[in-house]
Amino acid sequence: MDFGLIIISLTVACALIGGLLGLIRGQNRAILRLILVIASVVAAFMLRETIVDLILGIEIQGQTLSAFINDTLVNGASIPQELVNFINMIIEMLIMVIVFLVVFGVLSFLTWLILFPILKIFVKKGKKKHALVGLGVGILQGLLVAFLICVPVTEFVGQFAKISGALADMTAGTEQAAVEDVSDLSLLSSDGDKYAITLEGEGGEQGGDQGMMPDIQNLFGDTMKDVGESPVVKFYNSIGGWYFEMLTTVEDTNGNKVTLEGTTNVLVVISNLTVEVLNIEESVKDLSDPETDASTRLSAVGDILVNIGNTVNQLDESGEQMLDELLDGVKELIVPEGSDTSPEVKAALDNLKVENLKLESVGNAFHALSNYVDNVEDPEAEVHITEDDAEAIVVALHDNTFILDIIGEAQIVEIDSTDKETFTQAIDGIEDISAEEKEKLYNLFNLK
């Protein structure tokens, strides 16, 4: 059954049942029941963290449940400890949502079974029980219950879809350094919330155990694939985002307030970096291959950079701070100790900071260069590139040291002789550019 249809059915059922019971109870007792429901949600909210701590402290096979979850998630994958702790915090948030829903359900049932029969002795229906008012209050109660349940469920499913995909990519990405023949490893780029990884050849067969996350992704992938596009899911998320954020806000090890959505976005950025950095290097190398279509390869690099840039742009201030604190672990994940990695990638990672990850503009610059190559090859094109577009390209490259470090001394495209002056003037026009930086940009476009 369609997930959106399930949510609609649950909403309608809550409203109908609540309205019917409110009609039977009348105004006073319907209000009493509404108060008990509100008390149940407040109590569940206040108890959720304490219960999660108790659950994660349960011992399984000689270790706590928290440690058991960590070992299971990263089974066989070399993930730095700071990232393991970060993933553990996300898992705790997911468990917290489940605990809240269970505790709310239990408390609602117990208040209906025990407290309501006792309290209604003192709350009389009255000579005129105002059944229609009771109906309205009952419907309100039903809609409130639907809201309290559906928002966490829809948000949980959406966030879990992103988390499972990101973890699957991340754990697979850690195997890339161990593959002797890189040509045997095919990593499909991330596309929004959908992820795919394919291992081919001997390298894929020898890649090792990637943990349980790929299996989880396959198990839930079809169910969650288009959940976020459902109108009813979008509706609940739009009116209840504040509620889910409040429900999943916790303190990290540094005492900062973080939310599930914020940490999920950070995890997606980390996953993208883990998968894409080495792909960027390979794509840049291919630009110098005379047998490679330059326009297609430039566009492919642009797609990768725009994708990473878009995910980084989703981070709020706390998310950027969180990512900054995890960068050492990210670098170790991308380039494990002892791995055979090019000096260019090592230099890029050594200088990696969040402020160097504003890659959307440089991704668009590669797309613009792809269009430029098409125009050069088109005999009917009167103008290959405008001065404004040339300026936007060189400024974007100059402002992104991360991608410049990966490119290194490679020449990404050879500028047509008729356009060399346009690009030269654009580079010379960059404010406060050093002679070394200017020389590097000249080399990128073979302007010497």
Contacts in CASP RR format, 6 or more apart in sequence:
PFRMAT RR
TARGET T0000
AUTHOR 0000-0000-0000
METHOD contacts of the structure
MODEL  1
MDFGLIIISLTVACALIGGLLGLIRGQNRAILRLILVIASVVAAFMLRET
IVDLILGIEIQGQTLSAFINDTLVNGASIPQELVNFINMIIEMLIMVIVF
LVVFGVLSFLTWLILFPILKIFVKKGKKKHALVGLGVGILQGLLVAFLIC
VPVTEFVGQFAKISGALADMTAGTEQAAVEDVSDLSLLSSDGDKYAITLE
GEGGEQGGDQGMMPDIQNLFGDTMKDVGESPVVKFYNSIGGWYFEMLTTV
EDTNGNKVTLEGTTNVLVVISNLTVEVLNIEESVKDLSDPETDASTRLSA
VGDILVNIGNTVNQLDESGEQMLDELLDGVKELIVPEGSDTSPEVKAALD
NLKVENLKLESVGNAFHALSNYVDNVEDPEAEVHITEDDAEAIVVALHDN
TFILDIIGEAQIVEIDSTDKETFTQAIDGIEDISAEEKEKLYNLFNLK
2 230 0 8 1.000
3 157 0 8 1.000
3 223 0 8 1.000
3 224 0 8 1.000
3 227 0 8 1.000
3 230 0 8 1.000
3 233 0 8 1.000
4 227 0 8 1.000
4 230 0 8 1.000
4 232 0 8 1.000
4 233 0 8 1.000
7 150 0 8 1.000
7 153 0 8 1.000
7 154 0 8 1.000
7 230 0 8 1.000
7 232 0 8 1.000
7 233 0 8 1.000
7 236 0 8 1.000
8 232 0 8 1.000
10 146 0 8 1.000
10 149 0 8 1.000
10 150 0 8 1.000
11 143 0 8 1.000
11 146 0 8 1.000
11 150 0 8 1.000
11 232 0 8 1.000
14 142 0 8 1.000
14 143 0 8 1.000
14 145 0 8 1.000
14 146 0 8 1.000
14 149 0 8 1.000
15 139 0 8 1.000
15 142 0 8 1.000
15 143 0 8 1.000
15 146 0 8 1.000
17 142 0 8 1.000
18 138 0 8 1.000
18 139 0 8 1.000
18 141 0 8 1.000
18 142 0 8 1.000
18 145 0 8 1.000
19 134 0 8 1.000
19 135 0 8 1.000
19 136 0 8 1.000
19 138 0 8 1.000
19 139 0 8 1.000
19 141 0 8 1.000
19 142 0 8 1.000
21 30 0 8 1.000
21 33 0 8 1.000
21 138 0 8 1.000
22 29 0 8 1.000
22 30 0 8 1.000
22 33 0 8 1.000
22 131 0 8 1.000
22 134 0 8 1.000
22 135 0 8 1.000
22 136 0 8 1.000
22 137 0 8 1.000
22 138 0 8 1.000
22 141 0 8 1.000
23 131 0 8 1.000
23 132 0 8 1.000
23 134 0 8 1.000
23 135 0 8 1.000
23 138 0 8 1.000
24 131 0 8 1.000
25 32 0 8 1.000
25 33 0 8 1.000
25 125 0 8 1.000
25 129 0 8 1.000
25 134 0 8 1.000
26 125 0 8 1.000
26 129 0 8 1.000
26 130 0 8 1.000
26 131 0 8 1.000
26 133 0 8 1.000
26 134 0 8 1.000
26 135 0 8 1.000
26 137 0 8 1.000
27 129 0 8 1.000
27 130 0 8 1.000
27 131 0 8 1.000
27 133 0 8 1.000
27 134 0 8 1.000
27 137 0 8 1.000
28 123 0 8 1.000
28 124 0 8 1.000
28 125 0 8 1.000
28 126 0 8 1.000
28 129 0 8 1.000
28 130 0 8 1.000
29 120 0 8 1.000
29 123 0 8 1.000
29 125 0 8 1.000
29 129 0 8 1.000
30 133 0 8 1.000
30 134 0 8 1.000
30 135 0 8 1.000
30 136 0 8 1.000
30 137 0 8 1.000
30 138 0 8 1.000
30 141 0 8 1.000
31 134 0 8 1.000
31 137 0 8 1.000
32 116 0 8 1.000
32 119 0 8 1.000
32 120 0 8 1.000
32 123 0 8 1.000
33 112 0 8 1.000
33 116 0 8 1.000
33 138 0 8 1.000
33 141 0 8 1.000
34 137 0 8 1.000
34 138 0 8 1.000
34 140 0 8 1.000
34 141 0 8 1.000
34 144 0 8 1.000
36 108 0 8 1.000
36 111 0 8 1.000
36 112 0 8 1.000
36 115 0 8 1.000
36 116 0 8 1.000
36 119 0 8 1.000
37 108 0 8 1.000
37 111 0 8 1.000
37 141 0 8 1.000
37 144 0 8 1.000
37 145 0 8 1.000
38 144 0 8 1.000
39 107 0 8 1.000
39 111 0 8 1.000
40 104 0 8 1.000
40 105 0 8 1.000
40 107 0 8 1.000
40 108 0 8 1.000
40 111 0 8 1.000
41 104 0 8 1.000
41 148 0 8 1.000
43 103 0 8 1.000
43 107 0 8 1.000
44 100 0 8 1.000
44 103 0 8 1.000
44 104 0 8 1.000
44 105 0 8 1.000
44 107 0 8 1.000
45 100 0 8 1.000
45 247 0 8 1.000
47 103 0 8 1.000
48 96 0 8 1.000
48 99 0 8 1.000
48 100 0 8 1.000
48 103 0 8 1.000
48 247 0 8 1.000
49 96 0 8 1.000
49 250 0 8 1.000
51 99 0 8 1.000
51 103 0 8 1.000
52 92 0 8 1.000
52 95 0 8 1.000
52 96 0 8 1.000
52 99 0 8 1.000
55 65 0 8 1.000
55 95 0 8 1.000
55 99 0 8 1.000
56 64 0 8 1.000
56 65 0 8 1.000
56 66 0 8 1.000
56 69 0 8 1.000
56 92 0 8 1.000
56 95 0 8 1.000
57 64 0 8 1.000
57 65 0 8 1.000
57 66 0 8 1.000
58 64 0 8 1.000
58 65 0 8 1.000
59 65 0 8 1.000
60 68 0 8 1.000
61 68 0 8 1.000
63 71 0 8 1.000
66 88 0 8 1.000
66 92 0 8 1.000
69 88 0 8 1.000
69 91 0 8 1.000
70 84 0 8 1.000
70 87 0 8 1.000
70 88 0 8 1.000
72 211 0 8 1.000
72 212 0 8 1.000
73 87 0 8 1.000
73 91 0 8 1.000
73 167 0 8 1.000
73 211 0 8 1.000
73 212 0 8 1.000
73 213 0 8 1.000
74 84 0 8 1.000
74 87 0 8 1.000
74 171 0 8 1.000
74 211 0 8 1.000
75 209 0 8 1.000
75 211 0 8 1.000
75 212 0 8 1.000
76 208 0 8 1.000
76 209 0 8 1.000
76 210 0 8 1.000
76 211 0 8 1.000
77 170 0 8 1.000
77 171 0 8 1.000
77 174 0 8 1.000
77 175 0 8 1.000
77 209 0 8 1.000
77 210 0 8 1.000
77 211 0 8 1.000
78 174 0 8 1.000
78 333 0 8 1.000
78 336 0 8 1.000
79 87 0 8 1.000
79 170 0 8 1.000
79 171 0 8 1.000
79 174 0 8 1.000
79 333 0 8 1.000
80 328 0 8 1.000
80 329 0 8 1.000
80 332 0 8 1.000
80 333 0 8 1.000
82 325 0 8 1.000
82 326 0 8 1.000
82 328 0 8 1.000
82 329 0 8 1.000
83 270 0 8 1.000
83 326 0 8 1.000
83 329 0 8 1.000
83 330 0 8 1.000
83 333 0 8 1.000
85 253 0 8 1.000
86 263 0 8 1.000
86 266 0 8 1.000
86 267 0 8 1.000
86 322 0 8 1.000
86 326 0 8 1.000
87 167 0 8 1.000
87 267 0 8 1.000
89 250 0 8 1.000
89 252 0 8 1.000
89 258 0 8 1.000
89 263 0 8 1.000
90 163 0 8 1.000
90 260 0 8 1.000
90 263 0 8 1.000
90 264 0 8 1.000
90 267 0 8 1.000
92 250 0 8 1.000
93 248 0 8 1.000
93 250 0 8 1.000
93 260 0 8 1.000
93 263 0 8 1.000
94 156 0 8 1.000
94 159 0 8 1.000
94 160 0 8 1.000
94 163 0 8 1.000
94 260 0 8 1.000
96 247 0 8 1.000
96 248 0 8 1.000
96 250 0 8 1.000
97 152 0 8 1.000
97 155 0 8 1.000
97 156 0 8 1.000
97 247 0 8 1.000
97 248 0 8 1.000
97 260 0 8 1.000
98 156 0 8 1.000
100 152 0 8 1.000
100 247 0 8 1.000
101 149 0 8 1.000
101 152 0 8 1.000
101 153 0 8 1.000
104 148 0 8 1.000
104 149 0 8 1.000
108 145 0 8 1.000
147 236 0 8 1.000
147 239 0 8 1.000
147 240 0 8 1.000
147 243 0 8 1.000
148 243 0 8 1.000
150 236 0 8 1.000
151 236 0 8 1.000
151 237 0 8 1.000
151 239 0 8 1.000
151 240 0 8 1.000
151 241 0 8 1.000
151 243 0 8 1.000
151 244 0 8 1.000
152 244 0 8 1.000
152 247 0 8 1.000
154 227 0 8 1.000
154 228 0 8 1.000
154 233 0 8 1.000
154 236 0 8 1.000
154 237 0 8 1.000
155 236 0 8 1.000
155 237 0 8 1.000
155 241 0 8 1.000
155 244 0 8 1.000
155 260 0 8 1.000
155 261 0 8 1.000
157 224 0 8 1.000
157 227 0 8 1.000
158 193 0 8 1.000
158 224 0 8 1.000
158 227 0 8 1.000
158 228 0 8 1.000
159 260 0 8 1.000
159 261 0 8 1.000
159 264 0 8 1.000
160 220 0 8 1.000
160 224 0 8 1.000
161 193 0 8 1.000
161 220 0 8 1.000
161 221 0 8 1.000
161 224 0 8 1.000
161 225 0 8 1.000
161 227 0 8 1.000
162 193 0 8 1.000
162 264 0 8 1.000
162 267 0 8 1.000
162 268 0 8 1.000
163 264 0 8 1.000
163 267 0 8 1.000
164 213 0 8 1.000
164 216 0 8 1.000
164 217 0 8 1.000
164 220 0 8 1.000
164 221 0 8 1.000
165 195 0 8 1.000
165 213 0 8 1.000
165 217 0 8 1.000
165 271 0 8 1.000
166 195 0 8 1.000
166 264 0 8 1.000
166 267 0 8 1.000
166 268 0 8 1.000
166 270 0 8 1.000
166 271 0 8 1.000
167 213 0 8 1.000
167 267 0 8 1.000
167 271 0 8 1.000
168 195 0 8 1.000
168 197 0 8 1.000
168 210 0 8 1.000
168 213 0 8 1.000
168 214 0 8 1.000
168 216 0 8 1.000
168 217 0 8 1.000
169 190 0 8 1.000
169 195 0 8 1.000
169 197 0 8 1.000
169 271 0 8 1.000
169 272 0 8 1.000
169 274 0 8 1.000
169 275 0 8 1.000
170 267 0 8 1.000
170 270 0 8 1.000
170 271 0 8 1.000
170 274 0 8 1.000
170 275 0 8 1.000
170 333 0 8 1.000
171 210 0 8 1.000
171 211 0 8 1.000
171 213 0 8 1.000
171 214 0 8 1.000
172 187 0 8 1.000
172 197 0 8 1.000
172 199 0 8 1.000
172 210 0 8 1.000
172 214 0 8 1.000
172 275 0 8 1.000
173 187 0 8 1.000
173 197 0 8 1.000
173 274 0 8 1.000
173 275 0 8 1.000
173 333 0 8 1.000
174 274 0 8 1.000
174 333 0 8 1.000
174 336 0 8 1.000
175 199 0 8 1.000
175 204 0 8 1.000
175 207 0 8 1.000
175 208 0 8 1.000
175 210 0 8 1.000
176 182 0 8 1.000
176 185 0 8 1.000
176 187 0 8 1.000
176 278 0 8 1.000
177 335 0 8 1.000
177 336 0 8 1.000
177 339 0 8 1.000
177 340 0 8 1.000
177 341 0 8 1.000
178 206 0 8 1.000
178 207 0 8 1.000
178 208 0 8 1.000
179 185 0 8 1.000
179 203 0 8 1.000
179 204 0 8 1.000
179 206 0 8 1.000
179 207 0 8 1.000
180 202 0 8 1.000
180 203 0 8 1.000
181 202 0 8 1.000
181 203 0 8 1.000
182 278 0 8 1.000
182 282 0 8 1.000
184 199 0 8 1.000
184 200 0 8 1.000
184 201 0 8 1.000
184 202 0 8 1.000
184 203 0 8 1.000
184 204 0 8 1.000
185 199 0 8 1.000
185 200 0 8 1.000
185 203 0 8 1.000
185 204 0 8 1.000
186 198 0 8 1.000
186 199 0 8 1.000
186 200 0 8 1.000
187 197 0 8 1.000
187 198 0 8 1.000
187 275 0 8 1.000
187 279 0 8 1.000
188 195 0 8 1.000
188 196 0 8 1.000
188 197 0 8 1.000
188 198 0 8 1.000
189 275 0 8 1.000
189 276 0 8 1.000
189 279 0 8 1.000
189 303 0 8 1.000
189 304 0 8 1.000
189 307 0 8 1.000
190 268 0 8 1.000
190 271 0 8 1.000
190 272 0 8 1.000
190 275 0 8 1.000
190 276 0 8 1.000
190 307 0 8 1.000
190 311 0 8 1.000
191 307 0 8 1.000
192 307 0 8 1.000
193 228 0 8 1.000
194 225 0 8 1.000
195 217 0 8 1.000
195 271 0 8 1.000
197 214 0 8 1.000
197 275 0 8 1.000
199 205 0 8 1.000
199 207 0 8 1.000
227 233 0 8 1.000
228 234 0 8 1.000
228 237 0 8 1.000
237 244 0 8 1.000
244 260 0 8 1.000
244 261 0 8 1.000
245 259 0 8 1.000
245 260 0 8 1.000
245 261 0 8 1.000
248 259 0 8 1.000
248 260 0 8 1.000
248 261 0 8 1.000
249 257 0 8 1.000
249 258 0 8 1.000
249 259 0 8 1.000
250 257 0 8 1.000
250 258 0 8 1.000
251 257 0 8 1.000
251 258 0 8 1.000
252 258 0 8 1.000
252 322 0 8 1.000
254 325 0 8 1.000
256 318 0 8 1.000
256 321 0 8 1.000
256 322 0 8 1.000
257 318 0 8 1.000
258 318 0 8 1.000
258 319 0 8 1.000
258 322 0 8 1.000
262 315 0 8 1.000
262 316 0 8 1.000
262 318 0 8 1.000
262 319 0 8 1.000
262 322 0 8 1.000
263 319 0 8 1.000
263 322 0 8 1.000
265 311 0 8 1.000
265 314 0 8 1.000
265 315 0 8 1.000
265 319 0 8 1.000
266 315 0 8 1.000
266 319 0 8 1.000
266 322 0 8 1.000
266 323 0 8 1.000
266 326 0 8 1.000
268 311 0 8 1.000
268 314 0 8 1.000
269 308 0 8 1.000
269 311 0 8 1.000
269 312 0 8 1.000
269 315 0 8 1.000
269 323 0 8 1.000
269 357 0 8 1.000
270 323 0 8 1.000
270 326 0 8 1.000
270 330 0 8 1.000
270 333 0 8 1.000
272 307 0 8 1.000
272 308 0 8 1.000
272 311 0 8 1.000
273 308 0 8 1.000
273 330 0 8 1.000
273 334 0 8 1.000
274 330 0 8 1.000
274 333 0 8 1.000
274 334 0 8 1.000
276 304 0 8 1.000
276 307 0 8 1.000
276 308 0 8 1.000
277 334 0 8 1.000
277 345 0 8 1.000
277 348 0 8 1.000
277 349 0 8 1.000
277 406 0 8 1.000
278 334 0 8 1.000
278 341 0 8 1.000
278 345 0 8 1.000
279 304 0 8 1.000
280 301 0 8 1.000
280 304 0 8 1.000
280 305 0 8 1.000
280 403 0 8 1.000
280 406 0 8 1.000
281 342 0 8 1.000
281 344 0 8 1.000
281 345 0 8 1.000
281 406 0 8 1.000
283 297 0 8 1.000
283 300 0 8 1.000
283 301 0 8 1.000
283 304 0 8 1.000
284 301 0 8 1.000
284 406 0 8 1.000
284 407 0 8 1.000
284 410 0 8 1.000
284 412 0 8 1.000
285 410 0 8 1.000
286 292 0 8 1.000
286 297 0 8 1.000
287 294 0 8 1.000
287 297 0 8 1.000
287 298 0 8 1.000
287 301 0 8 1.000
287 410 0 8 1.000
287 411 0 8 1.000
287 412 0 8 1.000
287 413 0 8 1.000
288 410 0 8 1.000
288 411 0 8 1.000
294 370 0 8 1.000
294 373 0 8 1.000
294 413 0 8 1.000
295 370 0 8 1.000
295 371 0 8 1.000
295 373 0 8 1.000
295 374 0 8 1.000
295 377 0 8 1.000
296 370 0 8 1.000
298 366 0 8 1.000
298 367 0 8 1.000
298 369 0 8 1.000
298 370 0 8 1.000
298 373 0 8 1.000
298 412 0 8 1.000
298 413 0 8 1.000
299 366 0 8 1.000
299 367 0 8 1.000
299 370 0 8 1.000
301 363 0 8 1.000
301 366 0 8 1.000
302 362 0 8 1.000
302 363 0 8 1.000
302 364 0 8 1.000
302 365 0 8 1.000
302 366 0 8 1.000
302 367 0 8 1.000
302 370 0 8 1.000
303 363 0 8 1.000
304 363 0 8 1.000
305 359 0 8 1.000
305 360 0 8 1.000
305 362 0 8 1.000
305 363 0 8 1.000
305 366 0 8 1.000
305 403 0 8 1.000
306 359 0 8 1.000
306 360 0 8 1.000
306 363 0 8 1.000
306 364 0 8 1.000
306 367 0 8 1.000
308 357 0 8 1.000
308 359 0 8 1.000
309 357 0 8 1.000
309 358 0 8 1.000
309 359 0 8 1.000
309 360 0 8 1.000
309 363 0 8 1.000
310 360 0 8 1.000
312 323 0 8 1.000
312 354 0 8 1.000
312 357 0 8 1.000
312 358 0 8 1.000
312 359 0 8 1.000
312 360 0 8 1.000
313 358 0 8 1.000
313 360 0 8 1.000
315 323 0 8 1.000
320 354 0 8 1.000
323 330 0 8 1.000
323 354 0 8 1.000
324 353 0 8 1.000
324 354 0 8 1.000
327 352 0 8 1.000
327 353 0 8 1.000
327 354 0 8 1.000
330 352 0 8 1.000
331 349 0 8 1.000
331 350 0 8 1.000
331 352 0 8 1.000
334 345 0 8 1.000
334 349 0 8 1.000
335 341 0 8 1.000
335 345 0 8 1.000
335 346 0 8 1.000
335 349 0 8 1.000
344 405 0 8 1.000
344 406 0 8 1.000
344 407 0 8 1.000
344 408 0 8 1.000
345 406 0 8 1.000
347 405 0 8 1.000
347 408 0 8 1.000
348 402 0 8 1.000
348 403 0 8 1.000
348 405 0 8 1.000
348 406 0 8 1.000
351 401 0 8 1.000
351 402 0 8 1.000
351 405 0 8 1.000
352 402 0 8 1.000
356 400 0 8 1.000
356 401 0 8 1.000
356 402 0 8 1.000
357 402 0 8 1.000
358 399 0 8 1.000
358 400 0 8 1.000
359 400 0 8 1.000
359 402 0 8 1.000
359 403 0 8 1.000
361 392 0 8 1.000
361 396 0 8 1.000
361 399 0 8 1.000
361 400 0 8 1.000
362 396 0 8 1.000
362 397 0 8 1.000
362 399 0 8 1.000
362 400 0 8 1.000
362 403 0 8 1.000
363 396 0 8 1.000
364 392 0 8 1.000
364 396 0 8 1.000
365 392 0 8 1.000
365 393 0 8 1.000
365 396 0 8 1.000
365 397 0 8 1.000
368 385 0 8 1.000
368 389 0 8 1.000
368 392 0 8 1.000
368 393 0 8 1.000
369 393 0 8 1.000
369 412 0 8 1.000
369 413 0 8 1.000
372 384 0 8 1.000
372 385 0 8 1.000
372 389 0 8 1.000
372 413 0 8 1.000
372 419 0 8 1.000
373 413 0 8 1.000
375 381 0 8 1.000
375 383 0 8 1.000
375 384 0 8 1.000
375 385 0 8 1.000
376 384 0 8 1.000
376 416 0 8 1.000
376 419 0 8 1.000
384 416 0 8 1.000
384 418 0 8 1.000
384 419 0 8 1.000
385 419 0 8 1.000
385 422 0 8 1.000
387 422 0 8 1.000
387 425 0 8 1.000
387 426 0 8 1.000
390 419 0 8 1.000
390 422 0 8 1.000
390 423 0 8 1.000
390 425 0 8 1.000
390 426 0 8 1.000
391 426 0 8 1.000
391 429 0 8 1.000
393 423 0 8 1.000
393 426 0 8 1.000
394 423 0 8 1.000
394 426 0 8 1.000
394 427 0 8 1.000
394 430 0 8 1.000
394 441 0 8 1.000
395 426 0 8 1.000
395 430 0 8 1.000
397 403 0 8 1.000
397 404 0 8 1.000
397 441 0 8 1.000
397 444 0 8 1.000
398 404 0 8 1.000
398 427 0 8 1.000
398 430 0 8 1.000
398 433 0 8 1.000
398 437 0 8 1.000
398 441 0 8 1.000
404 440 0 8 1.000
407 444 0 8 1.000
408 440 0 8 1.000
409 443 0 8 1.000
410 444 0 8 1.000
411 443 0 8 1.000
411 444 0 8 1.000
411 445 0 8 1.000
411 446 0 8 1.000
412 444 0 8 1.000
412 445 0 8 1.000
413 444 0 8 1.000
413 445 0 8 1.000
413 446 0 8 1.000
414 445 0 8 1.000
414 446 0 8 1.000
415 423 0 8 1.000
415 445 0 8 1.000
415 446 0 8 1.000
415 447 0 8 1.000
420 445 0 8 1.000
420 447 0 8 1.000
423 445 0 8 1.000
423 447 0 8 1.000
424 442 0 8 1.000
424 447 0 8 1.000
427 433 0 8 1.000
427 438 0 8 1.000
427 441 0 8 1.000
427 442 0 8 1.000
427 447 0 8 1.000
428 438 0 8 1.000
430 437 0 8 1.000
430 438 0 8 1.000
441 447 0 8 1.000
442 448 0 8 1.000
END
